[in-house]
Amino acid sequence: METSATPANVGCNEGLASRIRSARKTARLTQAELASACGVERTSVTNIESGKQFVSVSLLRKLADVLKVTPSDLLDGPRVCCQRF
């Protein structure tokens, strides 16, 4: 299970939890569908999205892959580049 808080894990703060939830909804996936695609239990996704569970680096990569975003998008939010014309 991907719950222990070790140096290889990323703390699941409110921002990360919110971005994972938002990306899941944008991808039109249920928590159960996301969990199945990532090889974890639905309760893990629920706990991650509520900020109660840590996310390992390997799970972060799986989440990003399934949600079709980058790990950086989940950690920091998407980068928006603005140029003046």
C-alpha positions in Angstrom: 0.0 0.0 0.0 1.2 3.5 -0.8 0.6 5.2 2.6 3.9 5.4 4.5 5.6 8.8 4.8 9.1 8.2 3.6 11.6 10.5 1.8 10.5 9.0 -1.5 6.9 10.2 -0.8 5.4 13.5 -1.7 3.2 15.1 1.0 -0.4 15.4 -0.1 -1.3 18.9 0.7 -4.5 20.7 -0.1 -3.2 22.0 -3.4 -2.0 18.6 -4.6 -5.2 17.0 -3.5 -7.3 19.6 -5.3 -5.3 19.3 -8.5 -5.6 15.5 -8.5 -9.4 15.8 -7.9 -9.7 18.4 -10.6 -7.7 16.4 -13.2 -9.8 13.3 -12.4 -13.0 15.2 -13.0 -11.6 16.8 -16.2 -10.7 13.2 -17.4 -14.3 12.2 -16.5 -13.1 9.3 -14.3 -14.7 8.1 -11.1 -12.5 7.6 -8.1 -12.9 3.8 -8.6 -11.9 4.0 -12.3 -8.8 6.1 -11.4 -7.9 3.7 -8.6 -8.2 0.7 -10.8 -6.1 2.2 -13.6 -3.4 3.0 -11.0 -3.5 -0.3 -9.1 -4.7 1.1 -5.8 -7.9 0.9 -3.8 -10.7 3.4 -4.3 -10.3 4.4 -0.7 -6.7 5.4 -1.4 -7.9 7.9 -4.1 -10.5 9.2 -1.7 -7.9 9.7 1.0 -5.4 11.3 -1.5 -8.1 13.7 -2.7 -8.9 14.7 0.8 -5.3 15.2 1.8 -5.2 12.4 4.3 -2.8 10.1 2.4 0.7 10.6 1.1 1.4 10.0 -2.6 4.6 8.1 -3.5 6.6 9.3 -6.5 5.7 6.1 -8.4 2.0 6.6 -7.7 2.3 10.3 -8.7 3.7 9.2 -12.0 0.8 6.7 -12.5 -1.8 9.3 -11.6 -0.3 11.8 -14.0 -0.1 9.2 -16.8 -3.7 8.1 -16.4 -5.0 11.7 -16.0 -2.9 12.7 -19.1 -1.1 15.5 -17.2 2.5 15.8 -16.1 3.6 15.1 -12.5 4.6 18.8 -12.4 1.0 19.8 -13.3 -0.2 17.9 -10.2 2.5 19.2 -7.9 2.6 22.8 -9.0 -0.4 23.3 -11.3 -0.2 23.8 -15.0 2.2 26.3 -16.4 0.5 29.1 -18.3 2.7 31.0 -20.7 1.6 34.5 -21.6 3.2 36.5 -24.4 2.5 40.0 -25.3 1.9 40.6 -29.0 
